[in-house]
Amino acid sequence: MGAFDVPLGDARAQLDAFVEEYRHAVVGVLEGLSEEQVRRRLVSSATTLLGLVKHVTWMQRVWFEECVGGTSRVELGLVGSPEESFRLDDGDTVASVVAGFREACVTARAKVAGLGLDVVVTGHRSGPRTVHWVYLQVLRELAHHCGHADILREQVLAS
């Protein structure tokens, strides 16, 4: 269900619809591209198409598993910083990174299932926040990185 399917839905249905659209879009930028293309560095930072998907996987795990679920980054086996989360390992492939992303999405949905938007969660090291705030942060990150991914994909296809 897309965001335009729930214009009069409750706030939770609207947030879920927007987040799901961006989740679909962020992995969609990899479709039809080779392993070399998704690893191509076109900007001075470590940002690549595959690295963006790896980062948004990390980001969702931070907000849903750490912040909402209360499990530390160390316990989750996550790198400590956003910058590190973009880095690709030799074994990272489109299939493995997308599988990790999809697994993180399933876990994220489970972590917030049954929680009201006003529930205060305290797992993030910067302090408590509401589930609603977490949704907005994740939506902001997904939208931000989808924009980056669209531009990078355009550059990859033009070269």
N, CA, C and O of each residue as an XYZ file, in Angstrom:
636
protein
N       0.850     -1.176      0.000
C       0.000      0.000      0.000
C       0.893      1.235      0.000
O       1.805      1.356      0.818
N       0.625      2.129     -0.905
C       1.416      3.342     -1.024
C       0.844      4.491     -0.227
O      -0.279      4.422      0.272
N       1.626      5.549     -0.112
C       1.215      6.715      0.668
C      -0.061      7.354      0.128
O      -0.854      7.900      0.895
N      -0.263      7.290     -1.182
C      -1.470      7.888     -1.748
C      -2.712      7.031     -1.517
O      -3.829      7.460     -1.805
N      -2.515      5.825     -0.998
C      -3.638      4.946     -0.673
C      -4.208      5.228      0.715
O      -5.289      4.738      1.044
N      -3.501      6.008      1.533
C      -3.953      6.251      2.905
C      -4.006      7.742      3.262
O      -3.598      8.108      4.364
N      -4.497      8.616      2.367
C      -4.499     10.042      2.701
C      -5.392     10.380      3.886
O      -5.192     11.402      4.542
N      -6.371      9.536      4.165
C      -7.261      9.776      5.294
C      -7.082      8.734      6.384
O      -7.876      8.660      7.322
N      -6.036      7.931      6.257
C      -5.767      6.908      7.264
C      -5.220      7.525      8.535
O      -4.912      8.716      8.588
N      -5.106      6.700      9.548
C      -4.532      7.215     10.798
C      -3.036      7.476     10.608
O      -2.434      7.060      9.618
N      -2.469      8.160     11.563
C      -1.059      8.574     11.449
C      -0.129      7.375     11.286
O       0.838      7.449     10.528
N      -0.398      6.287     11.973
C       0.467      5.099     11.883
C       0.422      4.512     10.484
O       1.466      4.165      9.930
N      -0.754      4.393      9.907
C      -0.885      3.856      8.547
C      -0.158      4.747      7.556
O       0.474      4.247      6.626
N      -0.238      6.059      7.739
C       0.453      6.980      6.844
C       1.965      6.840      6.972
O       2.668      6.773      5.963
N       2.466      6.796      8.192
C       3.908      6.647      8.396
C       4.407      5.330      7.817
O       5.434      5.296      7.138
N       3.684      4.250      8.085
C       4.077      2.946      7.547
C       4.121      2.981      6.020
O       5.052      2.451      5.413
N       3.126      3.598      5.404
C       3.066      3.645      3.943
C       4.243      4.430      3.361
O       4.856      3.992      2.387
N       4.562      5.577      3.944
C       5.686      6.367      3.445
C       7.011      5.638      3.640
O       7.840      5.599      2.731
N       7.212      5.059      4.825
C       8.461      4.332      5.085
C       8.603      3.167      4.110
O       9.684      2.946      3.566
N       7.534      2.426      3.887
C       7.601      1.282      2.968
C       7.901      1.721      1.542
O       8.656      1.050      0.839
N       7.325      2.834      1.101
C       7.633      3.340     -0.245
C       9.118      3.644     -0.390
O       9.732      3.279     -1.393
N       9.692      4.304      0.596
C      11.111      4.631      0.520
C      11.997      3.406      0.685
O      13.072      3.338      0.088
N      11.568      2.443      1.480
C      12.331      1.189      1.571
C      12.393      0.517      0.198
O      13.447      0.038     -0.221
N      11.281      0.487     -0.478
C      11.240     -0.117     -1.813
C      12.119      0.678     -2.787
O      12.850      0.098     -3.590
N      12.040      1.990     -2.708
C      12.786      2.844     -3.630
C      14.296      2.726     -3.439
O      15.047      2.725     -4.414
N      14.743      2.627     -2.187
C      16.184      2.626     -1.939
C      16.849      1.366     -2.486
O      17.994      1.431     -2.932
N      16.169      0.227     -2.467
C      16.768     -0.969     -3.073
C      16.482     -1.022     -4.571
O      17.188     -1.696     -5.321
N      15.462     -0.321     -4.993
C      15.121     -0.297     -6.411
C      16.190      0.330     -7.278
O      16.277      0.016     -8.466
N      17.011      1.212     -6.717
C      18.061      1.858     -7.503
C      19.136      0.882     -7.941
O      19.914      1.188     -8.845
N      19.195     -0.287     -7.319
C      20.211     -1.284     -7.685
C      19.772     -2.168     -8.856
O      20.600     -2.824     -9.487
N      18.491     -2.180     -9.136
C      17.946     -3.074    -10.161
C      18.583     -2.833    -11.523
O      18.682     -1.701    -11.997
N      19.008     -3.919    -12.132
C      19.560     -3.861    -13.475
C      21.003     -3.405    -13.563
O      21.545     -3.278    -14.661
N      21.631     -3.157    -12.434
C      23.022     -2.699    -12.439
C      23.959     -3.849    -12.080
O      23.582     -4.777    -11.364
N      25.166     -3.770    -12.584
C      26.167     -4.803    -12.297
C      26.800     -4.564    -10.925
O      26.647     -3.504    -10.318
N      27.514     -5.588    -10.462
C      28.238     -5.458     -9.189
C      29.248     -4.315     -9.272
O      29.441     -3.582     -8.301
N      29.881     -4.166    -10.414
C      30.846     -3.075    -10.583
C      30.147     -1.723    -10.528
O      30.645     -0.793     -9.893
N      29.014     -1.609    -11.180
C      28.308     -0.326    -11.217
C      27.853      0.115     -9.826
O      27.964      1.293     -9.485
N      27.343     -0.817     -9.022
C      26.829     -0.435     -7.700
C      27.945     -0.109     -6.717
O      27.692      0.486     -5.669
N      29.193     -0.496     -7.048
C      30.351     -0.204     -6.203
C      31.121      1.028     -6.697
O      32.056      1.485     -6.038
N      30.733      1.549     -7.830
C      31.475      2.658     -8.437
C      31.407      3.911     -7.566
O      30.331      4.326     -7.133
N      32.572      4.505     -7.319
C      32.652      5.738     -6.537
C      32.652      6.916     -7.494
O      33.572      7.080     -8.295
N      31.617      7.730     -7.403
C      31.465      8.868     -8.301
C      31.564     10.200     -7.575
O      31.484     11.263     -8.191
N      31.737     10.135     -6.271
C      31.885     11.335     -5.448
C      33.118     11.141     -4.562
O      33.627     10.026     -4.437
N      33.590     12.212     -3.958
C      34.830     12.127     -3.180
C      34.682     11.317     -1.890
O      35.676     10.820     -1.360
N      33.482     11.181     -1.391
C      33.273     10.388     -0.177
C      33.225      8.899     -0.537
O      33.357      8.532     -1.705
N      33.037      8.062      0.461
C      32.947      6.615      0.252
C      31.572      6.187     -0.257
O      31.300      4.991     -0.355
N      30.717      7.127     -0.578
C      29.346      6.829     -0.974
C      29.288      6.149     -2.342
O      29.806      6.659     -3.336
N      28.650      4.998     -2.360
C      28.345      4.263     -3.591
C      26.890      3.825     -3.482
O      26.289      3.914     -2.412
N      26.330      3.356     -4.578
C      24.947      2.874     -4.508
C      24.811      1.721     -3.515
O      23.892      1.710     -2.696
N      25.712      0.764     -3.585
C      25.634     -0.365     -2.664
C      25.915      0.082     -1.234
O      25.302     -0.422     -0.292
N      26.832      1.019     -1.072
C      27.131      1.564      0.248
C      25.952      2.297      0.858
O      25.753      2.253      2.072
N      25.161      2.977      0.020
C      23.958      3.644      0.526
C      22.971      2.641      1.098
O      22.393      2.869      2.161
N      22.778      1.534      0.397
C      21.843      0.511      0.893
C      22.390     -0.101      2.186
O      21.632     -0.375      3.116
N      23.686     -0.312      2.238
C      24.301     -0.844      3.463
C      24.112      0.147      4.617
O      23.830     -0.255      5.746
N      24.267      1.434      4.329
C      24.079      2.458      5.358
C      22.634      2.501      5.851
O      22.406      2.537      7.061
N      21.656      2.496      4.953
C      20.268      2.578      5.431
C      19.863      1.308      6.177
O      18.954      1.336      7.007
N      20.523      0.216      5.888
C      20.308     -1.004      6.681
C      20.789     -0.748      8.106
O      20.068     -1.003      9.071
N      22.010     -0.242      8.227
C      22.586      0.095      9.535
C      21.694      1.091     10.266
O      21.399      0.922     11.449
N      21.264      2.132      9.550
C      20.437      3.181     10.146
C      19.150      2.609     10.724
O      18.769      2.952     11.843
N      18.482      1.747      9.981
C      17.247      1.157     10.494
C      17.515      0.289     11.721
O      16.721      0.276     12.661
N      18.618     -0.424     11.712
C      18.962     -1.263     12.865
C      19.235     -0.388     14.093
O      18.845     -0.738     15.208
N      19.904      0.745     13.884
C      20.150      1.662     14.999
C      18.828      2.147     15.596
O      18.634      2.088     16.810
N      17.921      2.627     14.742
C      16.696      3.229     15.273
C      15.684      2.207     15.761
O      15.008      2.446     16.761
N      15.562      1.083     15.084
C      14.545      0.120     15.519
C      15.079     -0.928     16.495
O      14.380     -1.294     17.439
N      16.285     -1.409     16.289
C      16.806     -2.447     17.171
C      17.498     -1.868     18.401
O      17.353     -2.398     19.503
N      18.250     -0.781     18.217
C      18.909     -0.145     19.355
C      17.931      0.748     20.109
O      17.673      0.529     21.292
N      17.393      1.744     19.434
C      16.560      2.730     20.109
C      15.255      2.127     20.627
O      14.931      2.263     21.806
N      14.519      1.473     19.760
C      13.240      0.891     20.173
C      13.454     -0.415     20.936
O      12.850     -0.630     21.988
N      14.310     -1.283     20.408
C      14.494     -2.604     21.008
C      15.387     -2.646     22.227
O      15.321     -3.592     23.012
N      16.232     -1.619     22.399
C      17.067     -1.549     23.581
C      18.335     -2.384     23.551
O      18.952     -2.602     24.593
N      18.739     -2.858     22.370
C      19.960     -3.646     22.248
C      21.076     -2.739     21.731
O      20.890     -2.034     20.738
N      22.224     -2.751     22.390
C      23.311     -1.839     22.016
C      23.896     -2.198     20.653
O      23.750     -3.321     20.172
N      24.554     -1.230     20.053
C      25.232     -1.445     18.770
C      26.277     -2.543     18.894
O      26.440     -3.351     17.980
N      26.977     -2.577     20.004
C      27.990     -3.611     20.219
C      27.329     -4.987     20.212
O      27.803     -5.903     19.540
N      26.237     -5.129     20.958
C      25.527     -6.405     21.003
C      24.969     -6.787     19.630
O      24.898     -7.968     19.289
N      24.579     -5.790     18.854
C      24.035     -6.041     17.515
C      25.133     -6.311     16.487
O      24.847     -6.757     15.375
N      26.375     -6.046     16.850
C      27.481     -6.232     15.914
C      27.553     -5.139     14.867
O      28.048     -5.363     13.763
N      27.056     -3.947     15.211
C      27.040     -2.826     14.269
C      28.287     -1.972     14.418
O      28.840     -1.842     15.510
N      28.724     -1.394     13.309
C      29.808     -0.427     13.372
C      29.334      0.767     14.186
O      28.132      0.980     14.340
N      30.259      1.533     14.700
C      29.914      2.589     15.633
C      29.409      3.882     15.045
O      28.717      4.637     15.729
N      29.738      4.164     13.784
C      29.393      5.482     13.241
C      28.729      5.370     11.872
O      28.896      4.376     11.165
N      27.971      6.410     11.508
C      27.361      6.427     10.181
C      28.397      6.317      9.059
O      28.160      5.629      8.067
N      29.543      6.988      9.209
C      30.565      6.969      8.169
C      31.042      5.539      7.890
O      31.213      5.144      6.736
N      31.250      4.780      8.956
C      31.706      3.397      8.805
C      30.658      2.520      8.121
O      31.003      1.539      7.462
N      29.398      2.866      8.274
C      28.321      2.016      7.746
C      28.231      2.023      6.223
O      27.572      1.160      5.642
N      28.884      2.984      5.569
C      28.895      3.046      4.105
C      29.958      2.128      3.493
O      29.897      1.805      2.307
N      30.917      1.716      4.297
C      32.061      0.958      3.787
C      31.661     -0.440      3.348
O      30.940     -1.154      4.045
N      32.148     -0.802      2.182
C      31.854     -2.126      1.637
C      32.999     -3.082      1.930
O      34.171     -2.713      1.859
N      32.643     -4.307      2.258
C      33.618     -5.381      2.423
C      33.756     -6.104      1.089
O      32.881     -5.991      0.231
N      34.836     -6.837      0.909
C      35.039     -7.584     -0.333
C      33.893     -8.556     -0.603
O      33.544     -8.793     -1.760
N      33.315     -9.111      0.436
C      32.235    -10.091      0.273
C      30.856     -9.500      0.060
O      29.903    -10.239     -0.191
N      30.726     -8.177      0.154
C      29.420     -7.543     -0.063
C      29.031     -7.621     -1.534
O      29.805     -7.242     -2.413
N      27.839     -8.110     -1.786
C      27.278     -8.177     -3.133
C      25.900     -7.561     -3.103
O      25.356     -7.302     -2.029
N      25.326     -7.323     -4.273
C      23.949     -6.827     -4.319
C      23.051     -7.782     -3.543
O      22.240     -7.348     -2.724
N      23.190     -9.069     -3.795
C      22.324    -10.055     -3.132
C      22.497    -10.035     -1.624
O      21.509    -10.062     -0.890
N      23.732     -9.989     -1.150
C      23.940    -10.048      0.306
C      23.503     -8.761      1.001
O      22.924     -8.811      2.086
N      23.772     -7.621      0.392
C      23.393     -6.348      1.008
C      21.875     -6.179      0.983
O      21.290     -5.719      1.963
N      21.233     -6.545     -0.121
C      19.771     -6.453     -0.186
C      19.132     -7.429      0.802
O      18.132     -7.093      1.435
N      19.689     -8.623      0.942
C      19.155     -9.588      1.917
C      19.264     -9.017      3.330
O      18.328     -9.143      4.121
N      20.389     -8.396      3.653
C      20.551     -7.770      4.960
C      19.563     -6.634      5.170
O      19.011     -6.467      6.258
N      19.346     -5.859      4.123
C      18.386     -4.765      4.190
C      16.986     -5.303      4.449
O      16.274     -4.800      5.318
N      16.597     -6.313      3.706
C      15.246     -6.875      3.875
C      15.065     -7.487      5.258
O      13.995     -7.375      5.857
N      16.098     -8.127      5.760
C      16.046     -8.694      7.114
C      15.876     -7.577      8.148
O      15.097     -7.710      9.092
N      16.603     -6.485      7.964
C      16.480     -5.346      8.880
C      15.077     -4.756      8.836
O      14.557     -4.320      9.863
N      14.460     -4.737      7.660
C      13.091     -4.227      7.530
C      12.104     -5.113      8.285
O      11.222     -4.613      8.983
N      12.255     -6.423      8.143
C      11.380     -7.363      8.856
C      11.519     -7.161     10.363
O      10.525     -7.089     11.085
N      12.758     -7.071     10.824
C      13.009     -6.870     12.255
C      12.444     -5.540     12.725
O      11.851     -5.460     13.801
N      12.624     -4.491     11.920
C      12.103     -3.170     12.279
C      10.592     -3.208     12.447
O      10.057     -2.676     13.420
N       9.904     -3.836     11.502
C       8.444     -3.939     11.604
C       8.045     -4.658     12.885
O       7.090     -4.260     13.551
N       8.768     -5.705     13.227
C       8.456     -6.481     14.433
C       8.699     -5.657     15.703
O       7.936     -5.763     16.664
N       9.744     -4.846     15.711
C      10.074     -4.052     16.900
C       9.001     -3.023     17.237
O       8.778     -2.721     18.409
N       8.336     -2.484     16.216
C       7.318     -1.458     16.488
C       5.893     -2.005     16.464
O       4.944     -1.287     16.780
N       5.743     -3.269     16.093
C       4.404     -3.865     16.048
C       3.764     -3.767     17.438
O       4.346     -4.180     18.442
N       2.596     -3.230     17.463
C       1.867     -3.128     18.720
C       2.251     -1.947     19.597
O       1.624     -1.725     20.632
N       3.263     -1.186     19.209
C       3.639     -0.006     19.990
C       2.917      1.218     19.445
O       2.918      1.458     18.238
N       2.314      1.977     20.316
C       1.687      3.227     19.915
C       2.728      4.269     19.574
O       3.869      4.189     20.029
N       2.342      5.234     18.784
C       3.273      6.287     18.376
C       3.754      7.140     19.551
O       4.828      7.737     19.483
N       2.972      7.199     20.618
C       3.347      8.010     21.771
C       4.206      7.265     22.793
O       4.617      7.851     23.795
N       4.478      5.997     22.556
C       5.315      5.229     23.468
C       6.723      5.819     23.472
O       7.286      6.104     22.415
N       7.282      5.997     24.653
C       8.636      6.523     24.789
C       9.602      5.341     24.839
O       9.433      4.407     25.623
N      10.625      5.410     23.974
C      11.652      4.372     23.928
C      12.967      4.990     24.395
O      13.215      6.177     24.179
N      13.800      4.184     25.031
C      14.972      4.745     25.695
C      16.287      4.079     25.299
O      17.302      4.285     25.964
N      16.288      3.288     24.233
C      17.492      2.553     23.884
C      18.590      3.337     23.209
O      19.726      2.866     23.162
N      18.302      4.507     22.687
C      19.330      5.257     21.974
C      20.210      6.019     22.959
O      19.730      6.548     23.961
N      21.485      6.065     22.662
C      22.438      6.684     23.585
C      22.245      8.189     23.741
O      22.766      8.776     24.689
N      21.511      8.821     22.835
C      21.289     10.266     22.963
C      20.054     10.604     23.791
O      19.753     11.777     24.011
N      19.339      9.578     24.250
C      18.221      9.848     25.148
C      16.878      9.348     24.637
O      16.773      8.837     23.522
N      15.858      9.501     25.464
C      14.533      8.992     25.112
C      13.871      9.794     23.997
O      14.159     10.971     23.783
N      12.986      9.117     23.308
C      12.186      9.732     22.245
C      10.948      8.870     22.025
O      10.877      7.747     22.524
N       9.992      9.378     21.295
C       8.776      8.600     21.037
C       8.947      7.737     19.785
O       9.809      7.997     18.946
N       8.116      6.716     19.683
C       8.099      5.885     18.479
C       7.788      6.759     17.263
O       8.343      6.544     16.185
N       6.912      7.731     17.433
C       6.587      8.658     16.344
C       7.839      9.381     15.862
O       8.052      9.507     14.656
N       8.660      9.852     16.778
C       9.906     10.522     16.420
C      10.824      9.577     15.649
O      11.440      9.976     14.660
N      10.914      8.331     16.098
C      11.761      7.340     15.408
C      11.286      7.167     13.975
O      12.102      7.163     13.054
N       9.979      7.024     13.769
C       9.441      6.916     12.408
C       9.850      8.119     11.563
O      10.288      7.958     10.424
N       9.711      9.310     12.110
C      10.058     10.516     11.347
C      11.540     10.556     11.010
O      11.912     10.947      9.904
N      12.391     10.156     11.949
C      13.828     10.123     11.697
C      14.165      9.121     10.592
O      14.951      9.426      9.695
N      13.576      7.939     10.657
C      13.829      6.907      9.638
C      13.323      7.388      8.281
O      13.998      7.210      7.268
N      12.155      7.987      8.257
C      11.612      8.520      7.010
C      12.534      9.592      6.440
O      12.786      9.616      5.235
N      13.033     10.469      7.287
C      13.949     11.519      6.842
C      15.214     10.913      6.228
O      15.655     11.326      5.156
N      15.784      9.940      6.918
C      17.003      9.287      6.423
C      16.754      8.572      5.096
O      17.544      8.695      4.161
N      15.658      7.829      5.021
C      15.355      7.100      3.783
C      15.162      8.060      2.615
O      15.700      7.833      1.531
N      14.406      9.117      2.823
C      14.159     10.088      1.748
C      15.463     10.770      1.319
O      15.726     10.943      0.129
N      16.255     11.146      2.289
C      17.537     11.808      2.033
C      18.429     10.918      1.163
O      18.994     11.375      0.169
N      18.545      9.661      1.543
C      19.440      8.763      0.827
C      18.853      8.256     -0.487
O      19.600      7.880     -1.390
N      17.554      8.241     -0.605
C      16.951      7.918     -1.912
C      17.312      8.994     -2.928
O      17.560      8.691     -4.095
N      17.343     10.239     -2.492
C      17.755     11.320     -3.383
C      19.189     11.150     -3.839
O      19.500     11.308     -5.019
N      20.068     10.824     -2.890
C      21.464     10.557     -3.264
C      21.537      9.408     -4.257
O      22.236      9.489     -5.268
N      20.812      8.344     -3.961
C      20.862      7.145     -4.802
C      20.352      7.437     -6.213
O      20.916      6.944     -7.189
N      19.304      8.223     -6.324
C      18.786      8.572     -7.651
C      19.846      9.284     -8.487
O      20.014      8.991     -9.671
N      20.557     10.218     -7.863
C      21.590     10.969     -8.582
C      22.759     10.062     -8.961
O      23.264     10.130    -10.082
N      23.186      9.216     -8.028
C      24.290      8.303     -8.329
C      23.909      7.336     -9.450
O      24.713      7.058    -10.340
N      22.676      6.827     -9.398
C      22.235      5.899    -10.453
C      22.255      6.597    -11.813
O      22.696      6.026    -12.811
N      21.779      7.819    -11.838
C      21.786      8.598    -13.076
C      23.218      8.752    -13.603
O      23.455      8.628    -14.805
N      24.155      9.017    -12.716
C      25.555      9.152    -13.123
C      26.119      7.821    -13.623
O      26.838      7.789    -14.622
N      25.801      6.733    -12.939
C      26.283      5.408    -13.352
C      25.766      5.085    -14.746
O      26.523      4.620    -15.598
N      24.501      5.325    -14.980
C      23.903      5.002    -16.283
C      24.419      5.891    -17.406
O      24.413      5.491    -18.570
N      24.863      7.091    -17.063
C      25.372      8.012    -18.074
C      26.828      7.722    -18.444
O      27.314      8.177    -19.480
N      27.512      6.970    -17.597
C      28.943      6.745    -17.867
C      29.189      5.457    -18.630
O      30.335      5.127    -18.932
